[in-house]
Amino acid sequence: MLKKPIRTCIVCRGKFEQNLLLRFKCKDKKLQAFDNMGRSFYICKECISLLEDEDINSKNLKKLEKALFRECKNKDNYIGQLKEILTHVR
């Protein structure tokens, strides 16, 4: 019996099946959808929904931003980049 791969969301640290997560990577200080090259990370759909929170100082939005800073190893406007990627993907 085949097991589905389990991956971890970088924001909430929850364990999910791979098909329930969105996959991204950082390249040249830019956030991108994963293109099958290089290192990547996963964010669950529940954590992605935090972007719809209008309060920019929200505790959950800060948690998402901090996780992106940690993965990309610098501080940039990753929340804006993530919103842009998601509008193109949907």
N, C-alpha and C positions, 0 to 999 in steps of 0.2 A: 504494500500500500504506500503510495507516494505522500510524503508530508509536504505541506506548503511551507515555503521559507518564512521564518519569523524574523522581523526586523524591529528596531527600536526607533521611536519618534525622538528627535533631538530636543524637543521642547518639553513634553510631559513625561518622557522616558517610558511610555507605555509600550507594551509588546503587541504587535499586530502582524497579521499575514501581509506579505509584501504587496498584494494587489489592493490593499486598503489604504496604502500610503502614497504620497506624492514624492517623487525623487528629484533632488536638485544637486547642483555642484557650484563651487566657486572657482572662477578662472579670471585671472588678472583683476582681482578686486571687484568682480562683477558676479552677481548671482544669475545662474542660468538653469533652465530645465536640463536634466541629465541627457547626454547624447552618446552614451555607451563608451565614453573615453574618460579616464581619470577617476579620482576619488569622488564619492558622492555621499549624500545623507538623505534621510527621510523625515517628512513631517506628516503627521496624521491629519485627516480632514477636519477633526474637531479643533485642533490647534490652528489650522488654516482659517477656520470660521472666526477666530479671534480678530482677524483683520477687519471684520465688519463692525467691530466695536468703534464707535465714533470718538470715544474718549482717548485721546493720544497718550494720556498719562495713566491709563489703566494698568493695573498690576499685571494682568495676563498679557497685555501687549508688550510690556517691558520684558516679560519672561521670554516671549518669542524673539524679541530683538536681541536679547542677551545670548540666546542660543545660536542665533545667526552670527553674531560677533565671534563667538567661540569657534564655530565651525570654519568661518572664513578668515580667522586670525587677524582681523582688523576691524575698525569701526567705520562704517559707511552707511548710506541710506538703504539698507537692505529691505526694510519694510516697504518702501516705495518700489524697489525693484521687484519684490515678491508680488505686490499688487499688480504691477505691469505684466509680469509673466502669467499670472492667473487670468487676467482679462484676455490675453491672447490665446490661452489654452482652452478656455471655456467656449 
